[in-house]
């Protein structure tokens, strides 16, 4: 498979050797089935060793995998009758954010999410999933409509962070993010947020103020990217691996800290290995969480959201 990660190299080489032996058997007619079986078992054991003991940095690499499913992939598999909404009615249409109206098992819902590209051309078009302020204003416009008509909001988070360029700052990047945080806190509809890849900084939090926040098993959620943290702490972005180890940014870490509400398992080797299975697991969580929130009034949903974020962290008097 294209896009194999550095830590997967020994497994890739072993699987290539197995393919070579099978090809040799077909061409020469020599039976090496026992050797193939032995290597297949070795490959299985190696895969379990690698994917069963992933380091924080390896999870970050999986979260950034070029073939990792995007928001539009999940929309295609989980929802029907999707109508995409464009533009913020102020400046333009930021394609790093996608959103609109769809149906989930016949129920109208609103969807908002970061969108990365599938190749270089698409990534340039989508700005690698890093939104400008007009992207967050578009997201807010879509969510305000959902709140007006009583539709649940489902957010898919996958960005290294809000775009930090000069143009974005000139057009009010920080204000756009801050406004989203404030307004999302007041919506009287259920909000489900799922980190499907990278959850970087305010760019992620700008569509992350939910009643429930879940993460895929190999995603990360952090105030800053590991490389950027390393550049600040040790003046060396190359120490991103060290920063990832100490920052507690993986799903298991954040669940233990009560920053998130749950973890969605991924297929063996990452979400990109079996998109249909991954989408099915994501849908199950969304449906379950919406059922739990469906009995709450708008006022109770706002209070539930407030209590959820209030409990993060501990206050201690010195």
Secondary structure, 3 states (H helix, E strand, C coil): CCCCCHHHHHHHHHHHHHHHHHHHHHHHCCCCHHHHHHHHHHHHHHHHHHHCCCCHHHHHHHHCCCCCCCHHHHHHHHCEEEEECCCCCCCCCCCCEEEEEEEECCEEEEEEEECCCCCHHHHHHHHHHCCCHHHHHHHHHHHHHHHHHCCEEEEEEEECCCCCCHHHHHCCHHHHHHHHHHHHCCCCCCEEEEEEEEEEHHHHHCCCCCCEEEEECCCEEECCCHHHHHHHHHCCHHHHHHHHHHHCCEHHHHHHCCCCCEEECCCCCCHHHCHHHHHHHHHHHHHHHHHHHCCCCHHHHHHHHHHHHHCCCCCCCC
